[in-house]
Amino acid sequence: MRYKQPKSLWTTSLKWLQAGLLVGVILLIGRIAFFNHGQGEESHQIDRLKSDNASLKSNITNKKRMMDMQMQQEALNNSNPIIKKSSRQLAAGTQAEQKANELFPILINYSSAKTYLARSSKASKYVARHILQDKQIFDNNKSAADYIDYAGLHSQLKDIDFSAGNISGNNLPVIIKVNYFSWFTNKRRSDNQDLYLGTYNYATGRFSQLYRFGNLYEGAGNDD
């Protein structure tokens, strides 16, 4: 007959300790899961709020734009010649400035021969055809473009300063100061300002004349 050794107090205590630890681990896992779930719900709520806020802002902007266009159109149709002329001046100036802000990133931003030569195609919907042949603005000479790759020349628009004169017929005279950075690869950036003179045709929605008057300023960039 085999002798059965009685359980010691240490063995019993160890088992209770193990059981207690197991219960503690289960409770901890449950808390972590609950916390993560709560965080996930909170994150989803924040994302939904951000999305709703962006949608609301977009709707407000679109409605304001539609109201502005409606008021502008009503003014253009007004029988009072002073109101009609003033509205036409405002509408042409607003449209010309918007087109200038779309055009000049195309003209100024390039970092390779490929992007430089692609400018004329991208800009064709903003300017009259003869402007695309202007070598002061669009120099499509391949050797000049190759220099951009060879020297590592980069150009980047900062912003433009736009002003318009009085509209005559459909022609609105404009002056545009272009602020931009230019630099060679691994070299300091320079701060540049160029001046452009032109005419915006309100009927065609294009610049019928655009002339690069020249460089106003060139110096070290403020961030260098």
Accessible surface in RSA format (square Angstrom, percent):
REM  Atomic radii and reference values for relative SASA: ProtOr
REM  Chains: A
REM  Algorithm: Lee & Richards
REM  Probe-radius: 1.40
REM  Slices: 20
REM RES _ NUM      All-atoms   Total-Side   Main-Chain    Non-polar    All polar
REM                ABS   REL    ABS   REL    ABS   REL    ABS   REL    ABS   REL
RES MET A   1   244.91 126.8 154.12 102.0  90.79 216.2 130.33 110.8 114.58 151.8
RES ARG A   2   229.15  96.2 205.03 104.5  24.13  57.4  87.01 118.9 142.14  86.1
RES TYR A   3   187.24  87.4 155.00  88.2  32.25  83.9 128.21  96.3  59.04  72.8
RES LYS A   4   185.22  90.4 164.97 101.2  20.25  48.2 113.51 102.2  71.70  76.4
RES GLN A   5   146.68  82.0 128.18  93.7  18.51  44.1  33.17  70.6 113.52  86.1
RES PRO A   6    98.17  71.5  78.83  71.9  19.34  70.3  89.95  74.3   8.22  51.1
RES LYS A   7   161.70  78.9 128.02  78.6  33.68  80.2  86.90  78.2  74.81  79.7
RES SER A   8    56.23  47.5  45.63  60.9  10.60  24.4  48.86 104.0   7.38  10.3
RES LEU A   9   150.84  84.0 139.42  99.7  11.42  28.7 143.19 100.6   7.66  20.6
RES TRP A  10   182.96  73.4 177.62  86.0   5.34  12.5 160.43  85.5  22.53  36.6
RES THR A  11    52.83  37.6  51.90  52.6   0.93   2.2  32.05  43.1  20.77  31.4
RES THR A  12    55.33  39.4  53.44  54.2   1.89   4.5  43.61  58.6  11.72  17.7
RES SER A  13    53.00  44.8  44.42  59.3   8.57  19.7  30.00  63.9  23.00  32.2
RES LEU A  14    69.84  38.9  67.63  48.4   2.21   5.5  69.76  49.0   0.07   0.2
RES LYS A  15   113.83  55.5 108.88  66.8   4.95  11.8  74.62  67.2  39.21  41.8
RES TRP A  16   184.65  74.1 177.10  85.7   7.55  17.7 159.66  85.1  24.99  40.5
RES LEU A  17   106.35  59.2 100.17  71.7   6.18  15.5 106.01  74.4   0.34   0.9
RES GLN A  18   102.77  57.5  96.75  70.7   6.03  14.4  32.84  69.9  69.94  53.0
RES ALA A  19    46.91  43.1  40.46  62.4   6.45  14.7  46.13  65.0   0.77   2.1
RES GLY A  20    42.99  53.0   0.00   N/A  42.99  53.0  33.56  92.1   9.43  21.1
RES LEU A  21   112.38  62.6 108.62  77.7   3.76   9.4 110.70  77.7   1.68   4.5
RES LEU A  22   111.34  62.0 107.69  77.0   3.66   9.2 110.94  77.9   0.41   1.1
RES VAL A  23    82.37  54.2  82.18  74.4   0.18   0.4  82.37  71.6   0.00   0.0
RES GLY A  24    34.56  42.6   0.00   N/A  34.56  42.6  29.79  81.8   4.77  10.7
RES VAL A  25    77.29  50.9  75.67  68.5   1.62   3.9  76.54  66.5   0.75   2.0
RES ILE A  26   105.23  59.9 100.77  75.1   4.45  10.7 102.40  73.7   2.83   7.7
RES LEU A  27   110.93  61.8 107.46  76.9   3.47   8.7 109.56  76.9   1.37   3.7
RES LEU A  28   103.39  57.6 101.43  72.6   1.96   4.9 103.00  72.3   0.39   1.0
RES ILE A  29   105.76  60.2 104.89  78.1   0.86   2.1 105.36  75.9   0.40   1.1
RES GLY A  30    38.84  47.9   0.00   N/A  38.84  47.9  33.64  92.3   5.20  11.6
RES ARG A  31   180.72  75.9 173.91  88.7   6.81  16.2  55.02  75.2 125.69  76.2
RES ILE A  32    87.72  49.9  85.69  63.8   2.03   4.9  87.72  63.2   0.00   0.0
RES ALA A  33    57.05  52.5  46.80  72.2  10.25  23.3  52.43  73.8   4.62  12.2
RES PHE A  34   156.44  78.3 150.85  93.4   5.59  14.5 155.72  94.4   0.72   2.1
RES PHE A  35   122.02  61.0 117.91  73.0   4.11  10.7 121.50  73.7   0.52   1.5
RES ASN A  36    82.18  56.7  73.50  71.0   8.68  20.9  25.19  60.6  56.99  55.1
RES HIS A  37   116.33  63.6 107.49  74.7   8.84  22.6  70.87  73.0  45.45  52.9
RES GLY A  38    33.49  41.3   0.00   N/A  33.49  41.3  28.79  79.0   4.70  10.5
RES GLN A  39    95.39  53.3  89.62  65.5   5.77  13.7  23.69  50.4  71.70  54.4
RES GLY A  40    28.39  35.0   0.00   N/A  28.39  35.0  27.92  76.6   0.47   1.1
RES GLU A  41    76.65  44.0  75.92  57.4   0.73   1.7  25.12  48.6  51.53  42.1
RES GLU A  42   100.70  57.8  98.31  74.4   2.39   5.7  29.88  57.8  70.82  57.8
RES SER A  43    54.43  46.0  51.05  68.1   3.38   7.8  26.18  55.7  28.26  39.6
RES HIS A  44   102.71  56.1 101.82  70.8   0.89   2.3  63.24  65.2  39.47  45.9
RES GLN A  45    93.83  52.5  92.65  67.7   1.18   2.8  15.19  32.3  78.64  59.6
RES ILE A  46    77.72  44.2  77.57  57.8   0.15   0.4  77.69  55.9   0.02   0.1
RES ASP A  47    79.61  55.8  74.15  73.8   5.46  12.9  27.87  65.6  51.74  51.6
RES ARG A  48   131.51  55.2 128.85  65.7   2.66   6.3  68.51  93.6  63.00  38.2
RES LEU A  49   121.30  67.6 117.90  84.3   3.40   8.5 118.06  82.9   3.24   8.7
RES LYS A  50   140.19  68.4 131.30  80.6   8.89  21.2  83.63  75.3  56.56  60.3
RES SER A  51    70.30  59.4  59.70  79.7  10.60  24.4  31.25  66.6  39.05  54.7
RES ASP A  52    90.78  63.6  84.87  84.5   5.91  14.0  26.83  63.1  63.95  63.8
RES ASN A  53    73.68  50.8  69.59  67.2   4.09   9.8  17.87  43.0  55.80  53.9
RES ALA A  54    60.91  56.0  51.03  78.8   9.87  22.5  55.93  78.8   4.98  13.2
RES SER A  55    59.26  50.1  50.78  67.8   8.49  19.6  31.48  67.0  27.79  38.9
RES LEU A  56   102.66  57.2 100.66  72.0   2.00   5.0 102.27  71.8   0.39   1.1
RES LYS A  57   127.34  62.1 125.06  76.7   2.28   5.4  76.36  68.7  50.98  54.3
RES SER A  58    55.90  47.2  48.31  64.5   7.58  17.5  30.10  64.1  25.80  36.1
RES ASN A  59    72.73  50.2  71.20  68.8   1.52   3.7  10.83  26.1  61.89  59.8
RES ILE A  60   100.30  57.1  98.10  73.1   2.20   5.3  99.50  71.6   0.80   2.2
RES THR A  61    68.69  48.9  65.34  66.2   3.35   8.0  42.84  57.5  25.85  39.1
RES ASN A  62    63.70  43.9  63.49  61.4   0.21   0.5  18.17  43.7  45.53  44.0
RES LYS A  63   138.52  67.6 137.16  84.2   1.35   3.2  81.76  73.6  56.75  60.5
RES LYS A  64   126.68  61.8 123.74  75.9   2.94   7.0  92.69  83.4  33.99  36.2
RES ARG A  65   125.93  52.9 121.94  62.2   3.99   9.5  52.10  71.2  73.83  44.7
RES MET A  66   132.64  68.7 126.54  83.7   6.10  14.5 103.56  88.0  29.07  38.5
RES MET A  67   118.65  61.4 117.39  77.7   1.25   3.0  89.83  76.4  28.81  38.2
RES ASP A  68    65.14  45.6  60.42  60.1   4.72  11.2  25.38  59.7  39.76  39.7
RES MET A  69   122.56  63.5 116.67  77.2   5.89  14.0 102.15  86.8  20.41  27.0
RES GLN A  70   109.93  61.5 102.83  75.2   7.09  16.9  32.92  70.1  77.00  58.4
RES MET A  71   124.60  64.5 118.88  78.7   5.72  13.6 101.00  85.9  23.60  31.3
RES GLN A  72    53.49  29.9  47.61  34.8   5.88  14.0   9.69  20.6  43.80  33.2
RES GLN A  73    94.75  53.0  94.18  68.8   0.57   1.4  38.73  82.4  56.03  42.5
RES GLU A  74   102.74  59.0  93.40  70.7   9.34  22.2  44.37  85.8  58.37  47.7
RES ALA A  75    23.17  21.3  19.07  29.4   4.11   9.3  22.49  31.7   0.69   1.8
RES LEU A  76    27.39  15.3  25.77  18.4   1.62   4.1  25.77  18.1   1.62   4.4
RES ASN A  77   105.57  72.8  77.31  74.7  28.26  68.0  28.12  67.7  77.45  74.9
RES ASN A  78    53.55  36.9  45.19  43.7   8.36  20.1   7.06  17.0  46.49  44.9
RES SER A  79   114.19  96.5  80.08 106.9  34.12  78.6  56.94 121.3  57.25  80.2
RES ASN A  80    61.69  42.5  56.45  54.6   5.24  12.6  14.35  34.5  47.33  45.8
RES PRO A  81   101.03  73.6  93.04  84.8   7.99  29.0  97.19  80.2   3.84  23.9
RES ILE A  82   134.92  76.8 130.02  96.9   4.90  11.8 133.94  96.4   0.98   2.7
RES ILE A  83    76.49  43.5  73.16  54.5   3.34   8.0  75.79  54.6   0.71   1.9
RES LYS A  84   102.21  49.9 102.21  62.7   0.00   0.0  47.78  43.0  54.44  58.0
RES LYS A  85   135.78  66.2 131.51  80.7   4.27  10.2  77.58  69.8  58.21  62.0
RES SER A  86    69.27  58.5  60.08  80.2   9.19  21.2  28.81  61.4  40.46  56.7
RES SER A  87     9.72   8.2   4.28   5.7   5.45  12.5   8.18  17.4   1.54   2.2
RES ARG A  88    74.18  31.1  74.18  37.8   0.00   0.0  23.43  32.0  50.75  30.8
RES GLN A  89    49.38  27.6  48.41  35.4   0.97   2.3  33.35  71.0  16.03  12.2
RES LEU A  90   117.60  65.5 112.70  80.6   4.90  12.3 117.42  82.5   0.18   0.5
RES ALA A  91     4.05   3.7   1.20   1.9   2.85   6.5   1.42   2.0   2.63   7.0
RES ALA A  92     0.00   0.0   0.00   0.0   0.00   0.0   0.00   0.0   0.00   0.0
RES GLY A  93    14.03  17.3   0.00   N/A  14.03  17.3  13.26  36.4   0.77   1.7
RES THR A  94    75.40  53.6  67.53  68.5   7.87  18.8  59.49  79.9  15.91  24.1
RES GLN A  95    59.07  33.0  56.70  41.4   2.37   5.6  15.40  32.8  43.67  33.1
RES ALA A  96     0.00   0.0   0.00   0.0   0.00   0.0   0.00   0.0   0.00   0.0
RES GLU A  97    76.94  44.2  76.94  58.2   0.00   0.0   8.92  17.3  68.01  55.5
RES GLN A  98   100.68  56.3  94.75  69.2   5.93  14.1  29.61  63.0  71.07  53.9
RES LYS A  99    45.49  22.2  45.49  27.9   0.00   0.0  27.46  24.7  18.03  19.2
RES ALA A 100     0.00   0.0   0.00   0.0   0.00   0.0   0.00   0.0   0.00   0.0
RES ASN A 101    75.56  52.1  64.00  61.8  11.56  27.8  22.91  55.1  52.66  50.9
RES GLU A 102    66.52  38.2  56.34  42.6  10.18  24.2  33.25  64.3  33.27  27.2
RES LEU A 103     0.00   0.0   0.00   0.0   0.00   0.0   0.00   0.0   0.00   0.0
RES PHE A 104     0.03   0.0   0.03   0.0   0.00   0.0   0.03   0.0   0.00   0.0
RES PRO A 105    43.91  32.0  41.12  37.5   2.79  10.1  41.59  34.3   2.32  14.4
RES ILE A 106    34.37  19.6  26.76  19.9   7.60  18.3  33.32  24.0   1.05   2.8
RES LEU A 107     3.88   2.2   1.71   1.2   2.17   5.4   1.71   1.2   2.17   5.8
RES ILE A 108    12.09   6.9  11.82   8.8   0.27   0.6  12.09   8.7   0.00   0.0
RES ASN A 109    64.52  44.5  53.71  51.9  10.81  26.0  22.88  55.1  41.64  40.2
RES TYR A 110    39.70  18.5  31.86  18.1   7.83  20.4  11.48   8.6  28.22  34.8
RES SER A 111    59.98  50.7  46.67  62.3  13.31  30.7  17.38  37.0  42.60  59.7
RES SER A 112    30.85  26.1  30.85  41.2   0.00   0.0  25.82  55.0   5.03   7.0
RES ALA A 113     9.70   8.9   9.70  15.0   0.00   0.0   9.70  13.7   0.00   0.0
RES LYS A 114   170.80  83.3 160.76  98.6  10.04  23.9 110.16  99.2  60.64  64.6
RES THR A 115    56.36  40.1  51.05  51.8   5.31  12.7  52.41  70.4   3.95   6.0
RES TYR A 116    28.34  13.2  27.92  15.9   0.42   1.1   9.03   6.8  19.31  23.8
RES LEU A 117    62.70  34.9  51.72  37.0  10.97  27.6  51.92  36.5  10.78  29.0
RES ALA A 118    35.53  32.7  27.15  41.9   8.38  19.1  35.26  49.7   0.27   0.7
RES ARG A 119    11.53   4.8  11.31   5.8   0.21   0.5   2.98   4.1   8.55   5.2
RES SER A 120    19.86  16.8  18.45  24.6   1.41   3.3   4.68  10.0  15.18  21.3
RES SER A 121    84.50  71.4  67.23  89.7  17.27  39.8  38.26  81.5  46.25  64.8
RES LYS A 122   126.07  61.5 113.92  69.9  12.15  28.9  71.75  64.6  54.32  57.9
RES ALA A 123     0.00   0.0   0.00   0.0   0.00   0.0   0.00   0.0   0.00   0.0
RES SER A 124    47.51  40.1  41.85  55.8   5.66  13.0  20.90  44.5  26.61  37.3
RES LYS A 125   129.19  63.0 119.20  73.1   9.99  23.8  65.69  59.1  63.50  67.6
RES TYR A 126    17.94   8.4  17.86  10.2   0.08   0.2   3.90   2.9  14.04  17.3
RES VAL A 127     2.22   1.5   0.26   0.2   1.96   4.7   0.26   0.2   1.96   5.3
RES ALA A 128    24.51  22.5  20.24  31.2   4.26   9.7  24.51  34.5   0.00   0.0
RES ARG A 129   201.35  84.5 191.66  97.7   9.69  23.1  69.26  94.6 132.10  80.1
RES HIS A 130   100.08  54.7  87.73  61.0  12.35  31.6  71.80  74.0  28.28  32.9
RES ILE A 131     3.11   1.8   1.79   1.3   1.33   3.2   3.11   2.2   0.00   0.0
RES LEU A 132    27.85  15.5  25.59  18.3   2.26   5.7  25.59  18.0   2.26   6.1
RES GLN A 133   132.85  74.3 113.62  83.0  19.23  45.8  47.94 102.0  84.91  64.4
RES ASP A 134    39.58  27.7  30.76  30.6   8.82  20.9  18.43  43.4  21.15  21.1
RES LYS A 135   159.64  77.9 144.78  88.8  14.86  35.4  88.95  80.1  70.70  75.3
RES GLN A 136   114.08  63.8  95.10  69.5  18.98  45.2  24.53  52.2  89.54  67.9
RES ILE A 137     9.33   5.3   1.15   0.9   8.18  19.7   3.51   2.5   5.82  15.8
RES PHE A 138     3.16   1.6   0.63   0.4   2.53   6.6   0.63   0.4   2.53   7.2
RES ASP A 139    38.82  27.2  38.65  38.5   0.17   0.4   5.98  14.1  32.84  32.8
RES ASN A 140    74.27  51.2  53.30  51.5  20.97  50.5  29.77  71.6  44.51  43.0
RES ASN A 141    79.10  54.5  66.90  64.7  12.20  29.4  18.70  45.0  60.40  58.4
RES LYS A 142   139.67  68.1 134.93  82.8   4.74  11.3 105.31  94.8  34.36  36.6
RES SER A 143    77.98  65.9  64.62  86.2  13.36  30.8  50.64 107.8  27.33  38.3
RES ALA A 144    38.00  34.9  24.90  38.4  13.10  29.8  33.57  47.3   4.43  11.7
RES ALA A 145     0.16   0.1   0.16   0.3   0.00   0.0   0.16   0.2   0.00   0.0
RES ASP A 146    61.62  43.2  59.08  58.8   2.53   6.0  26.40  62.1  35.21  35.1
RES TYR A 147   111.67  52.1 107.50  61.2   4.17  10.8  83.02  62.4  28.65  35.3
RES ILE A 148     6.53   3.7   6.16   4.6   0.37   0.9   6.16   4.4   0.37   1.0
RES ASP A 149    85.90  60.2  60.24  60.0  25.66  60.7  31.68  74.6  54.22  54.1
RES TYR A 150   191.42  89.4 158.32  90.1  33.10  86.1 119.61  89.9  71.81  88.5
RES ALA A 151    29.17  26.8   8.55  13.2  20.63  46.9  17.19  24.2  11.98  31.7
RES GLY A 152    15.13  18.7   0.00   N/A  15.13  18.7  14.76  40.5   0.37   0.8
RES LEU A 153    33.38  18.6  33.38  23.9   0.00   0.0  33.38  23.4   0.00   0.0
RES HIS A 154    40.20  22.0  40.20  27.9   0.00   0.0  30.99  31.9   9.21  10.7
RES SER A 155     8.79   7.4   3.78   5.1   5.01  11.5   1.37   2.9   7.42  10.4
RES GLN A 156    83.61  46.8  83.61  61.1   0.00   0.0  15.69  33.4  67.92  51.5
RES LEU A 157    32.56  18.1  16.41  11.7  16.15  40.6  16.41  11.5  16.15  43.5
RES LYS A 158    89.05  43.4  54.51  33.4  34.54  82.2  37.91  34.1  51.15  54.5
RES ASP A 159    73.90  51.8  68.34  68.0   5.56  13.2  33.76  79.5  40.14  40.0
RES ILE A 160    21.16  12.0   2.88   2.1  18.28  44.1   2.88   2.1  18.28  49.6
RES ASP A 161    70.23  49.2  63.04  62.7   7.18  17.0  27.94  65.7  42.29  42.2
RES PHE A 162    39.06  19.5   7.52   4.7  31.54  82.1   8.12   4.9  30.94  88.6
RES SER A 163    59.31  50.1  53.47  71.4   5.84  13.4  46.48  99.0  12.82  18.0
RES ALA A 164    44.12  40.6   8.56  13.2  35.57  80.9  11.26  15.9  32.87  87.1
RES GLY A 165    30.95  38.2   0.00   N/A  30.95  38.2  27.62  75.8   3.33   7.5
RES ASN A 166   124.71  86.0 113.66 109.8  11.05  26.6  24.72  59.5  99.99  96.6
RES ILE A 167    14.83   8.4   4.33   3.2  10.50  25.3   4.33   3.1  10.50  28.5
RES SER A 168    80.19  67.8  72.90  97.3   7.29  16.8  38.82  82.7  41.37  58.0
RES GLY A 169    59.16  73.0   0.00   N/A  59.16  73.0  43.35 119.0  15.82  35.4
RES ASN A 170    53.75  37.1  51.18  49.5   2.58   6.2   4.72  11.4  49.03  47.4
RES ASN A 171    69.15  47.7  68.71  66.4   0.44   1.1  11.98  28.8  57.16  55.3
RES LEU A 172     0.00   0.0   0.00   0.0   0.00   0.0   0.00   0.0   0.00   0.0
RES PRO A 173    61.02  44.5  60.52  55.2   0.50   1.8  60.86  50.3   0.15   0.9
RES VAL A 174     4.37   2.9   0.08   0.1   4.29  10.3   0.93   0.8   3.44   9.3
RES ILE A 175    86.98  49.5  86.37  64.3   0.61   1.5  86.37  62.2   0.61   1.7
RES ILE A 176     0.25   0.1   0.25   0.2   0.00   0.0   0.25   0.2   0.00   0.0
RES LYS A 177    57.02  27.8  56.58  34.7   0.45   1.1  43.29  39.0  13.73  14.6
RES VAL A 178     0.00   0.0   0.00   0.0   0.00   0.0   0.00   0.0   0.00   0.0
RES ASN A 179    12.70   8.8  12.70  12.3   0.00   0.0   6.06  14.6   6.63   6.4
RES TYR A 180    26.85  12.5  26.85  15.3   0.00   0.0   9.56   7.2  17.29  21.3
RES PHE A 181    26.69  13.4  26.69  16.5   0.00   0.0  26.69  16.2   0.00   0.0
RES SER A 182    22.20  18.8  21.34  28.5   0.86   2.0   9.96  21.2  12.25  17.2
RES TRP A 183    53.80  21.6  48.84  23.6   4.96  11.6  37.71  20.1  16.09  26.1
RES PHE A 184    80.98  40.5  80.74  50.0   0.24   0.6  80.74  49.0   0.24   0.7
RES THR A 185    69.40  49.4  58.75  59.6  10.65  25.4  53.76  72.2  15.64  23.6
RES ASN A 186   146.77 101.2 101.29  97.9  45.47 109.5  38.77  93.3 107.99 104.4
RES LYS A 187   141.61  69.1 123.78  76.0  17.82  42.4  73.20  65.9  68.41  72.9
RES ARG A 188   163.35  68.6 142.39  72.6  20.96  49.9  76.48 104.5  86.87  52.7
RES ARG A 189    57.43  24.1  55.63  28.4   1.80   4.3  18.89  25.8  38.54  23.4
RES SER A 190    23.02  19.5  23.00  30.7   0.02   0.1  19.55  41.6   3.47   4.9
RES ASP A 191    16.52  11.6  16.52  16.4   0.00   0.0   1.07   2.5  15.45  15.4
RES ASN A 192     5.06   3.5   5.06   4.9   0.00   0.0   0.07   0.2   4.99   4.8
RES GLN A 193    54.43  30.4  54.43  39.8   0.00   0.0   0.48   1.0  53.94  40.9
RES ASP A 194     4.07   2.8   4.07   4.0   0.00   0.0   0.00   0.0   4.07   4.1
RES LEU A 195    31.98  17.8  31.98  22.9   0.00   0.0  31.98  22.5   0.00   0.0
RES TYR A 196     9.10   4.2   8.85   5.0   0.25   0.6   0.08   0.1   9.02  11.1
RES LEU A 197    62.17  34.6  61.11  43.7   1.06   2.7  61.38  43.1   0.78   2.1
RES GLY A 198    11.60  14.3   0.00   N/A  11.60  14.3   4.80  13.2   6.80  15.2
RES THR A 199    30.49  21.7  30.49  30.9   0.00   0.0   9.05  12.2  21.44  32.4
RES TYR A 200     0.00   0.0   0.00   0.0   0.00   0.0   0.00   0.0   0.00   0.0
RES ASN A 201    28.20  19.4  28.20  27.3   0.00   0.0   0.66   1.6  27.54  26.6
RES TYR A 202    41.33  19.3  31.70  18.0   9.63  25.1  17.09  12.8  24.24  29.9
RES ALA A 203    72.80  66.9  31.71  48.9  41.10  93.5  41.14  57.9  31.66  83.9
RES THR A 204    83.96  59.7  58.86  59.7  25.10  59.8  63.92  85.9  20.03  30.3
RES GLY A 205    10.79  13.3   0.00   N/A  10.79  13.3   8.87  24.4   1.92   4.3
RES ARG A 206    92.52  38.8  92.52  47.2   0.00   0.0  16.61  22.7  75.91  46.0
RES PHE A 207     0.03   0.0   0.03   0.0   0.00   0.0   0.03   0.0   0.00   0.0
RES SER A 208    28.37  24.0  27.12  36.2   1.25   2.9  24.87  53.0   3.50   4.9
RES GLN A 209    97.54  54.5  97.54  71.3   0.00   0.0  30.15  64.2  67.40  51.1
RES LEU A 210     9.29   5.2   0.33   0.2   8.97  22.5   0.45   0.3   8.85  23.8
RES TYR A 211   117.51  54.9 117.51  66.9   0.00   0.0  77.58  58.3  39.94  49.2
RES ARG A 212    60.83  25.5  56.17  28.6   4.66  11.1   5.39   7.4  55.44  33.6
RES PHE A 213   117.91  59.0  98.28  60.9  19.63  51.1  98.28  59.6  19.63  56.2
RES GLY A 214    18.01  22.2   0.00   N/A  18.01  22.2  18.01  49.4   0.00   0.0
RES ASN A 215    71.53  49.3  39.55  38.2  31.99  77.0  23.92  57.6  47.61  46.0
RES LEU A 216    87.88  48.9  53.74  38.4  34.14  85.8  57.09  40.1  30.80  82.9
RES TYR A 217   104.24  48.7  99.13  56.4   5.10  13.3  74.73  56.2  29.51  36.4
RES GLU A 218   116.76  67.0  87.99  66.6  28.77  68.5  19.80  38.3  96.96  79.2
RES GLY A 219    19.23  23.7   0.00   N/A  19.23  23.7  19.23  52.8   0.00   0.0
RES ALA A 220    58.27  53.6  34.97  54.0  23.30  53.0  39.29  55.3  18.97  50.3
RES GLY A 221     4.82   5.9   0.00   N/A   4.82   5.9   0.00   0.0   4.82  10.8
RES ASN A 222   134.46  92.7 101.80  98.4  32.66  78.6  36.97  89.0  97.50  94.2
RES ASP A 223    94.83  66.4  54.62  54.4  40.21  95.1  48.15 113.3  46.68  46.6
RES ASP A 224    79.99  56.0  19.70  19.6  60.28 142.5  30.08  70.8  49.90  49.8
END  Absolute sums over single chains surface
CHAIN  1 A    16023.5      13922.5       2101.0       9516.3       6507.2
END  Absolute sums over all chains
TOTAL         16023.5      13922.5       2101.0       9516.3       6507.2
